[in-house]
Structures are given as structure tokens and as C-alpha cells.
Amino acid sequence: MKNISVIFLKQLKDTLKNKAVLIQFVMFPLMAVIMENAVKMEGMPENFFVKLFSVMFVGMAPLTCISSIIAEEKEKNTLRVLMMSNVKPFEYFCGIGSYVWLMCMVGAVVFAVCGKFSGKDLAVFLLIMAVGIMISELIGAVIGIFSKNQMSATSITVPVMMIFSFLPMLSMFNDTIEKIADLTYTQQLSDLINGLGGTSISAKNIVVSIVNFVLAAVLFDIAYKKRGME
């Protein structure tokens, strides 16, 4: 726990220094607040921008942040120093994972406040966001492990996060895209968030999300066994 706490605090102190990571935590919650208060159109669904941007936030922020942190520390040989200081890989991943998860959950709370969710809807919304963030973190960690430096991590991260963050939005306008998007956890999270206050959780929502989580975990295991923390 001591090593995990040290890694967590290290990342927390580095937040203001790493603008590329900081902007991921701030951008979508801020956009949701601005758009919800600035754009008023007849016939627009309630909390349209909160629900839209919260899903994009889940598909982009944790994935980008984790991959960027791991790739940067590999490039600067910080990871090698940590491993030589008896910090175990599990402790390292728990430290940065808890840091990114907590920072993203702060953003989730901003979305919830902006959307004026309360009671059961608030609890369900935060649970949906928490699960989605964890899946995105696993995918981001896979990219970070396979990448030699930040440049290669960014080149892989951008198309991956575009798929997960924008597919749910595009699926609203195209039936073919909707069928493809249905296989992703972000689409299932989008369906759950859009159904807050009415539609209950379906078996498809749970099964697809679990399958996505298992696939991400398997890829993480393969990546770690193949590349380790080198």
C-alpha cells in the first residue's frame, strides 16, 4: 500500500505539469457545462450534451491518460528506476490506475451535477461511469505497454479512442454503424445513460460490457507477458 500511495501521489503532483493529461480530465466536463447552459433548442432531449459528452469522456480520457503516462515513463526510463526501487508492476499499475480512475470520477461528478441527477439516477450514472473508466484504463494500459515512446503511443491511441468515443454518437445517424457500435462497451454505456430514469439494465448491456472487459484484460495479460515493463 505504501508503494501504491507513493505512485498515486507522484502522479497527482505531476498533473499540473503534464498539460496533455490534465486537459483530458477537464475538456469534456467543461464542454458539457458550457453547452448545456448555452445551447437551448426546441425538441432537444433533456441533458443531451451531458449524456453525449460523458460517453465520449469515458472512451477518451482514461484511455489516453493511461497510455500517455506509461509511454512517457518508459521513454524517460522512470519505470526502470521504479522497478529497481522494488516497486512491483502490480503496485505501479494500481497506483496510476487509481489516480486516473479518481480524476475521471471527479469529471463524472461534474457531469452528474450538470445533469442534475439525484437519488437512484445519480448512483446508477456514477456506477456506469466507474465501470466504463476501468475498461478504458485496461485498453490504455495495453497501448502504453506495447509503445516504445509517447509518439508511438499517441499514434495508436488516437484511432482507438476515436472508435470508442465517437461510435455511440455516429450510431444515432446510421443503422450499420449502430450494429457495429453495439459490440462496444461505450455503446452499451450510452444506452444505459440515455435510459436513466426509465429503461432498466438489459442482459445485452451486461454481457457486452463483460465481454469487452474480459477481452481488455486478456490483451493486457498478453501485452505484459510479451513486453513486461521494458
N, C-alpha and C positions, 0 to 999 in steps of 0.2 A: 504493500500500500504506500510505503514511503516513496519508492521509485516512481510509482504511478502518479502520486501527488506532485512530485518534482517535475515530471514531464508535463503534467497538466498546467502547473503554474508557469513553467517556461513558455509554453505556447500562449498562455494568457498574456504574459508580458510582451510577447512578440507581436501581438495582434495589431497594435497601433503602428508598429514598424513595417509590417507586411501589408501594404495597401491593397495588393491583389486579392488577399484573403479577406481583409476587412470589408471590402466593397461587396463581396458575395453575401455577407451576413446582413448588410444594410440595404442593398439595392431594391430587392423585390418588396420587403415590408414597407419601405418608404414610398415606392411607386403605388402600392395598394392604398396607402393612406391618402396620397395626393389624388389619385384617380377616383376613389370613392367619394371624395369631398368636392372634386372639381367637375366631374362629368355626371350630368343628370339628363337622361333621355327617357322619353315616354316608352313604356313597354320593356325597359331593361330589367332583367331579373334582379332580385334582391341580392346584395353583396356579390355582384357579378365579378368585380375586379379582385375582391378578397379571395374568392374561390379559384379564380383563374390564376392569379399570381402565386397563391400558396402552393399549388401543384407544381408550377414552374420552379418555385423556390426549392421544393423537395428534390426535384430532378436535377437541379443545377448546383446549388450552394454546397451541400455536404460532399458531393462527388468531386467537385472542382477543388475544394479546400483540402480534402484528404490527399488527393493525388499530388497537389502542389506542394504540400508540406513534406511528404515523404520524398518526392523527387528532389526538392531543394536541399534537404538534409543529406541525401545521398550524394548530390553533386558537391556539397561543401564538406563532405566527409564527417559531418556531425554524427551520423548514425554509427560510423565505425568507432568514434570516440565513446559514444554511449554504450555500445556493445562491449568495449574494452573496460568500461567502468562498471561491469557486472549488471547492466540493465538488460533484462531478458526481453526478447522480441514481444512476448505476450504483454509485458508491463508497458512497453513502448506503445503498442497498438491500443491498449486500454487507456493510456494517458492522452494520446492525441484524439482517440475516438470519443472519449468522454468530453474532451474540450470542444470538439466540433459539434457533437450532439447537443451540448448545453447551449452553445452560442446559437445554434439553429433553433432550439426550442424557445429561446428568447424572441427570435423572429416570429415563431409560431404564436407566441402570446400576443405580439403586436398585431398579427392578423386577426386573432380572436377578439381582441379589444376593438379593432377597427370594424369587424363584422358584428359586434355587439352580441356575441354568443354568450349564453349563460346556462347554468344547470347541466342537464344531460348533454345538450348540444356542445357545450364547452368541453366537457370531459371526453366526448367521442372525437371531437375535432383534434384535440391535443394528442389523443391516442393514435389517431390516423397519421398525424404528422410525425410522431415519435417513431412509429414503425417504418414509415417511408424514409425517414432520415437514416435509420440504421441500415436499410438495404442499400441506399445510395452510398453510404460510407464504405460498405464492403466492396462495391464496384469501384469506387475511387481508390481504395487501397490496392486492388488488383492492378490498376493502371499505374499507380505510384511504384509498386514493386517491379513491374516489368520495364519501367522507364529508366534510362540512364541519367537523365538530367531534366530540368524543368521544361526545356524546349520540346523534348520528345514527349513529355507528359502532357503538355498543352496540345500538341498536335493530335494526340489520341483522345484526350478529354473532350475537346470541343465537339467533334461529331457525335460522341456517345451521349454527352449531356444534352445536345440538341435533340437527339432522338427521344430521350426520356422526358425532357421538359416541354417540348413543343407538340409531340404526338397527340396528347389529350386535347389540346386546343384545335389542331388540324382535324381531328376526328369529328368535330362538330359540323364540318362542312363537306366531308367526303365519306361515303359508306365504306369504300375499300380501305381507306386509312383507318377507319373505325375498327374494322375486323382485325387489322394488324395491331392497332393500339390496345385492343382487348387482351393481348398476350402480355402486356407490360404492367408492372405494379403501379406505375404512375396513373395509368388509365383507371385502374380499379380504385385508387385513392381519390381520383377526380370524381368518379361515380358516387363514392361514399360521401365526399364533402358536399357535392351538389344535392345529395339526398338527405342532408341534415334536417331534422325536424319532421321527416316524413318516411321515406323509404328505409326499410330495415336492411341490415347487412345480409347479403346473399352468399350462397355457397361458392359461387364463382369468384366473388371478391376475395374470399378467404383462400381458396385453392390457388388462384393465380398468384396472389401475393406470397403464399408459402413457397410455391414452385420457384418464383423469382428469387426469394431469399435463399433457398437451397442451392440454386444454380450459382448465385453470387458467392455463397460460402464455399462451394466446390471449386470454383475458379480461384478464389483466394487461397485455398489449400494447395492447389496445383502451382499457382504462382510462387507461393512461399517455398514450397519444396524444390522448385526448379531454380529460383533465383535467390531465395533467402533474403538477407538484408544487405547484400553486397552492392 
